[in-house]
Amino acid sequence: MEIEDPNNLPLVERINKAEHFARELCEHLQQAFLPKLLDLRSSSKKLDPAVVSDQTMFDQMAAVVKAEQFASDIHVRLIRYLESIRKDASGVLGIAEPTSEIKERKTLVDIQDIVIEE
């Protein structure tokens, strides 16, 4: 799927779409990604193969990877819209753009910060 260019849209529409993507990302993380991750974590603590099979573990890992990919896709779209909004808002407000390009930042999150012990 090709990502649309936010610069082709009016500023108000970009703001609305960015808000939509932010809400969608938040809901996805809360309602899909974290529950799948918690299921996987819970299953990984069960050592009896009769209780949790290899196929179950594989299926749960695949579900987590798929949910993470979906979240990453939404995040990329959100960042594109936010950067476009920042660029136009800076121009309207008369804020000078930095001379060097902003390097892409990677956010590192410790999984222990996300998953709470039960």
N, C-alpha and C positions, 0 to 999 in steps of 0.2 A: 504494500500500500504506500503510495507516494504521499508525503506530507505536504499540505498546502502551504503556500507562502503567505504568512500573516501580513506582510507589507502591502499586499494587494487589497486589504480590507480597511474600512474606515476605523479610526481609533476606538470609537465606542463599541464597535463590533468585536474588535480584538480584546477589549477589556471584558466584554461579556463572555467571549469564548475562553479566555484565560480563567475567569471565575468558574466556568463550567468544568474545565479540565482540572482545576484545583479541587473542586468538590468531588468530581469523579475519582480522582486519585485517592483522596481521603477515604471515600466510601469503599473503594476497592481494597485498600489496605486493611481497613477495619473489618469488612464483611467477608472478604475472600482470602487475602494473602495470610493474615495473621491466624485465622482459624486453621487453615491448611498447614501452616508451619507448626502450630501447637499440636495438631494431630500427628504430624511426623515426629515431633520431639517426644510425644507421649509413647508412640509406637517404638521408637528407638530405645526406650528404656526397658522394654519388655524383652527379656532374653530367651523366652521359650518360643521355639519355632512353631509350636502347635498353636500358640496364641496369635503370633504375628508372622506371616509367611514372608519369604523374600519378595514374592509378587506384590504383596500389600505394601511393603517398603518401597519397592520400585514405583508402584502406582502413586503413592503419596509423594515421593520425591519428584516424579514427573509433574504432578499437580502443582507443587511449590514452584518448580522451574517455570511452568506455564504462567502461573500467576505473577511471578517476578518479571517475566518478559512483558506481560501486559502492563504492569505498573511502570516499567522502564519506558515503554512506548508512550504512555500518557505523559510521563515526566518530560520526555524529549519534546513533545508537542507543547507542553506548558512552558518550558524554558524558552522555546522559540517565540512564543507569543509575548512572554514577559520581556525578553530582550528587545523585541520590536516596539513594545509599548514604552520601554525605558528610552529607547533611541528617539522616538517621536516626542515624548514628554520632555526630554532634555532640550530638544530643539525649540519647542513651544515656550519653555520656561527660560530659555537663554543660557542653559547650563552647557559649558564647553565639554565636548566629548574628549575622553583621554586620548592622547596621541598614539599610544600603543594599544593594540587590541587586547581585550580581556582574555586571558587564557582560560580554557575550559577547566572548571573546577570539578573535582570528584569528591563526593561526600562519602566518607567512610563511617559506617555505623557498625558498632559491635552488636552482634545478634543478642548478646546478654542484656543489652539496653532495651530491646524490643520484647523479648519473650520473658514473661514473668513466671517464676517457679510456682507450681501448683502445690 
